[in-house]
Amino acid sequence: MNNPKKLSENKIDNDNTLIDNTNSFDEIKLLKINPCLKFRENFSIANKAEKFNEIFEVYTTKKDGKEYLICPNYKTNRISIISINENKIEKELEGHECHITSIRYFANDKTNKEYLISTDKSNLVIIWDISNNYQIYQKIQTDYKDYILSCLLIFNIEISSFKVNNYVVISCSCIGFTKLYSFDTNLFLKNIQNTENNLTNYLLLWKSKKDDNDYIIECCYKKIFIYYLLNNNQLYAELISNSTANSEHFGGVIYSKKDADLLLVSSSNGYIDVWDLFNKSIYLSININGSRYMDIIQWNEKYTIVTDYVNKSINIIDLTQMKVIGNISGKGIASVKKIKKINHPKYGQGILSSGYDNYLKLWTL
């Protein structure tokens, strides 16, 4: 079913405020009518003066309760902090001198401190203290030969009743190992070594409810590796399926269902595998031939949303039926890469998407 919808394009004025101008159209295609997934409003943000075309992070600050999206500026190598509530660029972070490769947000619940961690092609890692006006908290110059793909900040790991450790975890492609640093001292601790090269990719932290352990998950090429954070980084599991044995795992989401901790992983050959992390086995699996899945988010316990790079669409997947029940596609989608779920102050819950067309789009449901 094709429903023409108005697409409001936003332009950036000289004061960095985003201005709405409705002057184009797009189509939203729903394969099946579903009241939970009916699109009712959409608009886009275009930055003509500069160049940001990827959403690396969306977060809500504890300080003011407002939502912000984080975009790298590939022209200036700055990081744009955009207030979703005020609809304007609030701040530009300077510190990187070359192409930015990753940005993620983390909060320390015990100290109420909030941080961004960003990396660039020179293998420089910067930790930004959000609570202190985005000042640089730490810089880590790694010795990777290829650029960094993903980072984690892990807080409040209690070794004993007297000591709490915090960690920086950094992964890089084409190397075959992930590096572990101390967040407290900025010192290198160890390499988490894989058995093969060209593996390390997207990182996740899994806090197991069953055994109260903390694990690092690497969504890699061919395999998924899971390590105990403590216990000398011992390997917990090496997950591999016949369907994704020769594909790249671009992203993952962890969620709990009943007594199980599940890992949703999107892969480059059009598969989404749902792993039972306790049993180390595939719980559910879905495949769309001809698709190339990249970023993945969890909408709720029933729905997950993933970008399809080849078909230039955003697919909505029903996890109970394990099939695509709707998609966003059309001329307004151009090589969609990253997506994020937000709660917009005006339009409600929706999806932010980004691609190579220098547009950031909000699709509200």
C-alpha positions as CSV (number, residue, x, y, z in Angstrom):
1,M,0.0,0.0,0.0
2,N,1.5,3.3,-1.1
3,N,0.6,6.5,0.8
4,P,2.0,9.8,-0.4
5,K,3.2,11.9,2.5
6,K,4.5,15.4,2.7
7,L,8.2,15.7,3.4
8,S,9.2,18.9,5.2
9,E,12.8,19.8,4.5
10,N,14.7,21.8,7.1
11,K,17.5,24.2,6.2
12,I,20.1,25.7,8.5
13,D,19.9,29.4,9.0
14,N,23.0,31.5,9.8
15,D,22.4,31.2,13.6
16,N,22.5,27.4,13.3
17,T,18.7,27.1,13.8
18,L,16.8,24.5,11.7
19,I,13.9,26.0,9.7
20,D,11.0,24.0,8.3
21,N,10.1,24.4,4.6
22,T,7.6,22.0,3.1
23,N,8.6,21.7,-0.5
24,S,8.9,18.0,-1.5
25,F,7.2,14.6,-1.2
26,D,8.1,11.1,-0.3
27,E,6.4,7.7,-0.2
28,I,6.1,5.5,2.8
29,K,5.2,1.9,1.9
30,L,3.6,-0.4,4.5
31,L,3.4,-4.1,3.6
32,K,0.8,-4.6,6.2
33,I,-1.5,-2.1,8.0
34,N,-0.5,-2.0,11.7
35,P,-1.8,0.7,14.0
36,C,1.5,0.6,16.0
37,L,3.6,1.3,12.9
38,K,1.5,3.8,11.0
39,F,3.6,6.9,10.0
40,R,1.8,10.1,10.7
41,E,4.5,12.8,10.4
42,N,8.0,13.2,9.0
43,F,10.6,15.8,8.3
44,S,14.3,16.1,7.4
45,I,17.3,18.2,8.4
46,A,19.7,19.3,5.8
47,N,22.9,21.2,6.5
48,K,24.0,23.1,3.4
49,A,26.7,25.1,5.0
50,E,28.6,22.2,6.4
51,K,28.6,18.4,6.0
52,F,27.2,16.0,8.5
53,N,25.6,12.9,7.2
54,E,25.7,10.3,9.9
55,I,23.9,10.1,13.3
56,F,26.4,8.5,15.6
57,E,24.5,8.8,18.8
58,V,21.3,10.1,20.4
59,Y,21.2,10.6,24.2
60,T,19.1,12.3,26.9
61,T,21.1,14.2,29.5
62,K,20.5,13.7,33.2
63,K,21.1,17.4,33.7
64,D,18.2,18.9,31.7
65,G,16.4,15.8,30.5
66,K,16.6,17.0,26.9
67,E,17.6,14.9,23.9
68,Y,20.6,15.5,21.7
69,L,21.9,13.9,18.6
70,I,25.6,13.7,17.8
71,C,26.9,14.0,14.2
72,P,30.4,14.1,12.9
73,N,31.2,17.0,10.6
74,Y,33.4,15.5,7.8
75,K,34.4,18.9,6.5
76,T,35.7,20.4,9.7
77,N,36.4,17.2,11.7
78,R,34.3,18.7,14.5
79,I,31.5,17.0,16.4
80,S,28.1,18.7,16.1
81,I,25.9,18.5,19.2
82,I,22.3,19.2,18.1
83,S,19.5,19.9,20.6
84,I,16.4,18.0,19.4
85,N,14.2,20.1,21.8
86,E,15.5,23.5,20.6
87,N,16.0,22.2,17.0
88,K,19.4,23.8,16.7
89,I,23.1,23.1,16.8
90,E,24.1,23.8,20.4
91,K,27.8,23.1,20.3
92,E,30.7,22.1,18.1
93,L,33.5,20.0,19.7
94,E,37.0,20.5,18.4
95,G,39.8,18.0,19.1
96,H,40.0,15.7,16.1
97,E,42.2,16.6,13.1
98,C,41.0,13.9,10.7
99,H,38.0,11.9,9.7
100,I,35.9,10.8,12.8
101,T,35.1,7.1,12.8
102,S,33.0,6.5,15.9
103,I,31.1,8.4,18.7
104,R,29.2,6.8,21.5
105,Y,27.5,8.1,24.7
106,F,28.0,6.5,28.2
107,A,26.8,7.5,31.7
108,N,28.3,6.5,35.1
109,D,25.2,5.9,37.2
110,K,27.2,6.0,40.5
111,T,28.8,9.4,39.9
112,N,26.1,10.8,37.6
113,K,28.8,11.8,35.2
114,E,28.1,11.6,31.4
115,Y,30.7,11.1,28.7
116,L,31.1,10.9,24.9
117,I,33.9,8.7,23.5
118,S,35.1,9.5,19.9
119,T,37.8,8.2,17.6
120,D,39.3,9.2,14.3
121,K,41.5,7.7,11.5
122,S,44.7,8.7,13.2
123,N,43.6,6.2,15.9
124,L,43.2,8.9,18.5
125,V,40.5,8.3,21.2
126,I,39.0,11.3,23.0
127,I,36.7,11.1,26.1
128,W,34.5,14.2,26.5
129,D,33.1,15.1,29.9
130,I,29.5,16.2,29.1
131,S,28.9,17.3,32.7
132,N,31.9,19.7,32.4
133,N,30.7,21.5,29.3
134,Y,32.0,18.8,27.0
135,Q,35.6,19.4,28.0
136,I,38.2,16.8,27.0
137,Y,38.6,14.4,29.9
138,Q,41.2,12.1,28.4
139,K,43.1,11.5,25.1
140,I,44.4,8.0,24.2
141,Q,46.7,7.6,21.2
142,T,46.5,3.9,20.2
143,D,49.0,2.0,18.0
144,Y,46.4,0.4,15.7
145,K,47.4,0.2,12.0
146,D,43.8,0.5,10.8
147,Y,41.1,2.9,12.0
148,I,39.0,2.2,15.1
149,L,35.5,1.0,14.7
150,S,33.9,0.9,18.1
151,C,34.5,1.9,21.8
152,L,33.0,1.1,25.1
153,L,33.1,2.9,28.5
154,I,32.4,0.4,31.3
155,F,31.8,1.7,34.8
156,N,31.5,0.5,38.4
157,I,33.0,-3.0,38.1
158,E,33.6,-4.1,41.7
159,I,36.7,-6.2,42.0
160,S,36.3,-6.3,45.8
161,S,34.4,-4.4,48.4
162,F,37.2,-1.8,48.5
163,K,37.9,-1.3,44.8
164,V,35.9,-0.2,41.8
165,N,37.4,-0.3,38.3
166,N,36.3,1.5,35.2
167,Y,37.4,0.5,31.7
168,V,37.9,1.8,28.1
169,V,37.4,-0.9,25.5
170,I,38.6,-0.1,21.9
171,S,38.2,-2.3,18.8
172,C,39.7,-2.0,15.3
173,S,39.3,-3.9,12.0
174,C,42.0,-5.9,10.3
175,I,43.9,-6.4,13.5
176,G,42.3,-9.3,15.3
177,F,42.3,-7.9,18.9
178,T,40.5,-5.4,21.1
179,K,42.4,-3.2,23.5
180,L,41.5,-2.7,27.1
181,Y,42.5,0.5,29.0
182,S,41.9,1.8,32.5
183,F,39.5,4.7,32.5
184,D,40.8,5.7,36.0
185,T,44.5,5.9,35.1
186,N,44.4,6.1,31.3
187,L,46.9,3.2,31.2
188,F,46.9,0.3,28.7
189,L,46.0,-2.9,30.5
190,K,45.9,-5.7,27.9
191,N,44.9,-7.0,24.5
192,I,41.9,-9.2,24.1
193,Q,43.2,-11.6,21.5
194,N,41.2,-13.3,18.8
195,T,42.3,-16.4,17.0
196,E,41.9,-14.8,13.6
197,N,42.7,-11.5,12.0
198,N,40.2,-9.1,10.4
199,L,37.6,-9.7,13.0
200,T,37.0,-7.0,15.5
201,N,34.0,-4.8,14.7
202,Y,31.1,-3.5,16.8
203,L,31.3,-3.8,20.6
204,L,28.6,-4.4,23.2
205,L,28.5,-4.8,27.0
206,W,26.4,-7.7,28.3
207,K,25.6,-7.6,32.0
208,S,24.3,-11.1,32.6
209,K,21.3,-11.4,34.9
210,K,21.8,-15.1,35.3
211,D,25.3,-15.3,36.6
212,D,26.0,-11.6,37.5
213,N,29.0,-11.5,35.2
214,D,30.0,-8.8,32.7
215,Y,30.9,-9.7,29.2
216,I,32.3,-7.9,26.1
217,I,30.6,-8.9,22.8
218,E,32.4,-8.4,19.5
219,C,30.0,-8.4,16.5
220,C,32.6,-9.3,13.9
221,Y,33.2,-10.6,10.4
222,K,32.2,-14.3,10.2
223,K,31.8,-14.8,14.0
224,I,30.6,-13.2,17.3
225,F,33.1,-13.4,20.2
226,I,32.0,-13.0,23.8
227,Y,34.6,-12.5,26.6
228,Y,34.4,-12.3,30.3
229,L,35.4,-8.8,31.3
230,L,37.1,-10.1,34.4
231,N,38.7,-13.6,34.8
232,N,41.6,-12.7,32.5
233,N,39.2,-12.0,29.6
234,Q,38.5,-15.7,29.1
235,L,36.5,-16.6,26.0
236,Y,32.8,-17.3,27.0
237,A,31.5,-18.1,23.5
238,E,32.3,-18.1,19.9
239,L,29.0,-17.8,18.0
240,I,28.8,-18.8,14.4
241,S,25.9,-19.9,12.2
242,N,25.9,-21.5,8.7
243,S,23.8,-18.6,7.4
244,T,26.3,-15.8,8.4
245,A,29.6,-17.8,8.2
246,N,30.9,-15.5,5.4
247,S,29.2,-12.2,6.3
248,E,30.0,-9.2,8.4
249,H,28.0,-8.5,11.5
250,F,27.4,-4.8,11.4
251,G,25.5,-4.2,14.7
252,G,23.8,-5.8,17.6
253,V,21.2,-5.2,20.3
254,I,20.8,-6.9,23.7
255,Y,17.5,-7.4,25.4
256,S,15.9,-9.6,27.9
257,K,12.8,-11.8,27.3
258,K,11.4,-13.8,30.2
259,D,14.5,-15.7,31.6
260,A,16.6,-15.3,28.5
261,D,19.1,-12.6,27.5
262,L,18.9,-12.3,23.7
263,L,21.3,-10.8,21.2
264,L,19.9,-9.4,17.9
265,V,22.6,-9.2,15.2
266,S,22.3,-7.7,11.7
267,S,24.5,-9.1,9.0
268,S,25.7,-8.1,5.5
269,N,24.0,-11.0,3.8
270,G,20.4,-10.0,4.9
271,Y,20.1,-12.1,8.0
272,I,19.0,-11.1,11.5
273,D,19.9,-13.8,14.0
274,V,18.5,-13.7,17.5
275,W,20.9,-15.6,19.8
276,D,20.1,-17.0,23.3
277,L,23.2,-15.9,25.1
278,F,22.8,-18.3,28.0
279,N,22.4,-21.4,25.8
280,K,24.8,-20.0,23.1
281,S,22.3,-21.0,20.4
282,I,20.2,-19.3,17.8
283,Y,16.7,-18.5,19.2
284,L,15.2,-17.1,16.0
285,S,16.4,-16.1,12.5
286,I,15.1,-14.1,9.6
287,N,16.5,-13.6,6.1
288,I,15.5,-11.2,3.3
289,N,17.3,-12.2,0.0
290,G,19.0,-9.3,-1.7
291,S,19.3,-7.2,1.5
292,R,22.4,-5.9,3.2
293,Y,21.5,-5.1,6.8
294,M,23.6,-2.6,8.7
295,D,22.5,-0.6,11.8
296,I,19.8,-2.2,14.0
297,I,17.7,-0.9,16.9
298,Q,15.1,-2.4,19.2
299,W,11.7,-0.6,19.0
300,N,10.2,-2.7,21.8
301,E,10.0,-6.4,22.8
302,K,8.0,-7.2,19.6
303,Y,9.6,-5.0,16.9
304,T,13.1,-4.4,15.7
305,I,14.1,-1.9,13.0
306,V,17.1,-2.3,10.7
307,T,18.6,-0.4,7.7
308,D,18.9,-2.1,4.3
309,Y,21.9,-0.5,2.6
310,V,21.4,-2.2,-0.8
311,N,17.6,-1.5,-1.2
312,K,17.9,1.9,0.5
313,S,15.1,1.2,3.0
314,I,14.4,1.0,6.7
315,N,12.7,-2.4,7.5
316,I,10.3,-2.9,10.4
317,I,10.5,-6.6,11.6
318,D,8.0,-8.4,13.8
319,L,10.0,-10.6,16.1
320,T,7.0,-12.8,16.9
321,Q,6.3,-13.5,13.2
322,M,10.0,-13.1,12.2
323,K,9.2,-11.3,9.0
324,V,9.3,-7.7,7.6
325,I,5.9,-6.1,8.1
326,G,6.7,-2.7,6.8
327,N,9.4,-0.5,5.4
328,I,10.3,3.2,4.7
329,S,11.6,3.7,1.2
330,G,11.5,6.0,-1.7
331,K,13.5,8.9,-3.0
332,G,13.9,10.4,0.5
333,I,16.1,7.4,1.5
334,A,19.6,7.4,0.1
335,S,21.9,4.6,1.3
336,V,20.7,4.6,4.8
337,K,23.4,3.8,7.3
338,K,22.6,4.6,10.9
339,I,19.3,4.9,12.7
340,K,18.4,5.9,16.2
341,K,15.1,5.8,18.2
342,I,14.1,9.0,19.9
343,N,11.2,10.6,21.7
344,H,10.7,14.0,19.9
345,P,9.2,16.7,22.1
346,K,6.7,17.7,19.4
347,Y,6.2,14.6,17.2
348,G,6.6,11.8,19.8
349,Q,8.4,8.5,19.4
350,G,10.2,8.1,16.1
351,I,13.2,7.0,14.1
352,L,16.1,9.3,13.1
353,S,17.9,8.1,10.0
354,S,21.0,9.2,8.2
355,G,22.7,8.4,4.9
356,Y,25.1,9.7,2.2
357,D,22.7,12.3,0.9
358,N,23.6,14.8,3.7
359,Y,20.2,14.6,5.3
360,L,19.1,13.6,8.7
361,K,15.5,12.4,8.7
362,L,12.9,12.0,11.4
363,W,10.2,9.3,10.8
364,T,7.6,9.5,13.5
365,L,5.1,6.6,14.1
